[in-house]
Structure formats: structure tokens, C-alpha cells
Amino acid sequence: MAMIHLPALRWGEPYASLDFVEAVHFDTGEPVAHVSQVLSAMVRHDLKHAARARAMLRSESPVRLVEHIRRAGDLFMDAELPLGSGSQTPEEFVHQQSSTTGLPEAMCRANMDKLAFVCREMGNILDSLTRGLDLEILSTGFGLDESGRMLSYQAQADVVGAVLPSNSPGVHTLWIPAIPLQVGLCLKPGSQEPWTPYRMAVAMIEAGIPREAVAVYHGGHDVGQTITQRCGRALVFGGQATMDLYSGNPAIQVHGPGYSKILIGDDAIDNWPDHLDTMADSVFLNSGRSCINTSSIWVPRHARAIAEALANRFREVGPKDPRDPEASLAAFTVSGVAEAVSGLIDDALAEGGATDVTAEFRAGSRAITRDHCSYLLPTVVHCESPDHPLANKEFMFPFVSVVECPESEMISRIGPTLVCTGITESPVLQQRLVSSTSIDRLNLGSIPTTKLDWLQPHEGNIVEWLYQPRSFQMLGGPGGSPAAIGPVPADTSMPA
């Protein structure tokens, strides 16, 4: 594999640093790329130009920006795009991403499809998220709706920062809408997955997005801290500790464990085999790495039988060559992580009250260790009650606990839940699910937790997060013309 150089992007301008880290192949340890590193001082300096990023985007209409994003999706998916001093084809992107993240190449292609789809459907997505609001009202800051009422919105940031993870490229769909909303981007990629943010940023620029609106900085934790502190709004990804750190800070939107669940009611549980495909897909798609993967299934009875059926479904899953179209299990690229996670599960099982049903179908440990990476085999645990420590845990591999719990106690016991699929036709249970404040996204019926509706928010509504409604009056009343206030002039000078 030829060595390549992945630069930073300082407001659209490639920057080759003398300081770089070597990205290596997850399985062979061979060097894949030199990734330029920046210091937090450079990010602080460049963020002095954040207002210019927004001004450059406001120099184009939202409709035009949506069209640019649509074309960026096509380029991201199909084009040979600039990469450092060379270029990158879509197939090279897939191979490079797989080589440093441990994701099978088929999974990388699936995530490419997802990102391209969101770009191509951006107009419909924004129309849904804004509930049909004319984007020109957001752009101008005020305007009249269809009934003649004056509306006004105030942008909460010139730039959205994003401190991104390495585990699942699909999360990059969350920051793309910032550009057609005329808010710039300041991205810090994950150390193992620098590929998607860079390629998408380049695709945006090639499609006509002002280059001054997009920055990509590879670096250490200090770079991430600077981005969260200096950007008016920031997306952060991490574990429960990260969620606790930023809890209550409206400027920081934290995406962490989802603790997504399937609940089956008394009226549907005896027909559980009809829903086995839904349960298996919810647990296993994307190698269990997403916050929308099901981490626990709550049932009033038949828990052991369901756990055994799922364990049997996953019995043939194991590590494969990432180029194999049938490869479905992602590797852990950081030494010791898989073994530590497996140890945590075994320690919890030793407390009693829960059984690793998948252990009956495998020989040896669930952790498979290689020279430069490791794997965790799918694990299905039967919990006899919601009190067991594994009843509400989430791990970055296909792990699920099947929890025995009376229907009457489920809603009060499930805790915070990003996605909940409620399989029931009971009006009482359905209403309790609808009314629950523990559930962010709700599916009623046999719908996998991994099935997304892109016309609805993933976790919070980015439009409502970036734009705050406010009171606004204009001399002359509602007939005042938004055109009377001109656009903010853009400072096009580049950072030194």
C-alpha cells in the first residue's frame, strides 16, 4: 500500500505540518498514511476567522447551498478527489478507511451510501426539520411566514465544532446540515478515522461550498478541547463520562451511549419468533457499533428462549478478511480494549443472575487476540431481572442482554433510551411508551432500532440547536422588507 499524506485544512487550504502521526493498518501494523498534526494554538488563531466562515456562506442563498451539498454527495460517492499532493478514488477511500478503523470494506461502502443519501436528500431533510420554514428567513434573520406573521431567528454560532469518533463513520451525517444552514464547520477527526471528514470537506469545496467555511484539524485532546471551548456550538462524541462532563451545557451536544432497547408487551410476547429478524438486525447491523444498536431486549417471559435463538443466529459470526463481502465483524484497533471489555462482562456474570448464552455455541473466550488488533464475538446474555449489572449496559460490539421484567415495570426500569422499539398493540402500553420521558426516539411496531427516518431528528434537532427564535419588530410593521438589511460583508483574508 502506497504511503500517502493527509494534510489539515485551514479554512479550506491544505496544511502540511512538520509534525505528523503514522496511521497504520489495523491487522498488519503496516504504515498507511502520515497525518499532519496541528497545535491548539493554531486552532485558536484560525477561529478568529469564524465570522468570515458564516459570512461566506451567507453570501449564497440557502437553496444554492442545498444544491451544492447535493452535488457534494455525488462527488463523495463517485469522484476521484484531491488528497494531499495526490488524489483518492472511492475504492481507495473504502480500502484506506477499512485499513485503519478495522471496519469491513462492505460496511465502509454502506456508510458511504448513507452519507451520500443524506447529502442528496438535504432539501427534504431541512424542510422536515424546519417544519416547512422558508430557509431565507433563517438566512436573513427575519421574514414573514405564509400567514403573514413576522418570524425572527438568531444564529447561535458562526461555526459548529465537532470532535469526532473513530468507531462509526455514519455519525458524520450529523454535522453536514450545518453548511446549508449557513454555519461553518470546524472538525477534529478521530485518530483512526480521519478519512470521512477530509473527503467530505473536499467534496463540499469541489461542489462549490466556499472553502473558507470548512476546517479540518487533526491533533490531540488539546485540539478537541479548544474546539469545544471556542466554537459557539460543538458536537462531542464519547462515553458516559463525556456525557456527564458536558451535561447541562446547551452549547455542547453530546452523542454517547444510546442504551437503545426493544420492549415486547404481554400481548405480543408469545409470538416472539415473528420478531426475531427485527431483534437480530437491531443488535448486529454495523457490527453493533452504533448508539442505535439494541443493547437490551425487555420481555415479560420467554427470555431464555429468545436469548438462545439470537445466540444461534450469531454462532457462525467471526473475524474475516475485511475485503470479504461477507465480513460483518469489526476489529478493535487499540491494544487490550477487547480483552478488557470481555473481562468486565465476565466479572458481572460471576455475580450470578445472568448467563452468557452464546458461550454454549463457541469454544474458548469471546475475545480473539491478534498481533495488532482483537475482536469480540457476538454475546447474548440472559438476565433474570432488571437488577443485574448487565441488564442496561452498552458495548461497542454485538452485545445484547435479554431481560426478564413484568410489563408493568418496564417503563420505570429501562432508564435513558435513545431508540425504543415497542412491539405491542396494547393501547395502554403504547400510551405509556409515547408518554415516557426516558425515550428519545420511539418506534411502535416491529421496526429495528437501527432503521432511521432521515426526515426526523436523530438526537435533537440541529435547526433548533443552531437557531433561536426571538421577538422582532420592524418600523412599518409586518410589511417591512427583509431586503432593507443587506448581507454581512465577508472578510476573505486568509489566516497567516
Secondary structure, DSSP 8 states (H G I E B T S, - for coil): ---EEE-EEETTEEE--S-EEEEE-TTT--EEEEEE---HHHHHHHGGGHHHHHHHHHTS-HHHHHHHHHHHHHHHHH--EEETTEEE-HHHHHHHHHHHH---HHHHHHHHHHHHHHHHTHHHHHHHHTTT--HHHHHHSEEE-TTS-EEEEEES-SEEEEE--SS-GGGGGGTGGGTTTT-EEEEE--SS--HHHHHHHHHHHHHT--GGGEEE----HHHHHHHHHHSSEEEEE--HHHHHHTTT-TTEEEE----EEEEE-TTTGGGGGGGHHHHHHHHHGGGG-STTSEEEEEESS-HHHHHHHHHHHTTT-----TTSTT-----B-STTHHHHHHHHHHHHHTTSSEEEGGGGGSSS-SEEE-SS-EEE--EEEEESSTTSGGGG---SSSEEEEEE--HHHHHHHS-SEEEEEEE---HHHHHHHHH-TTEEEEEESS--TT---TTS-SSS-HHHHHEEE-----TTGGG--GGGS-----------
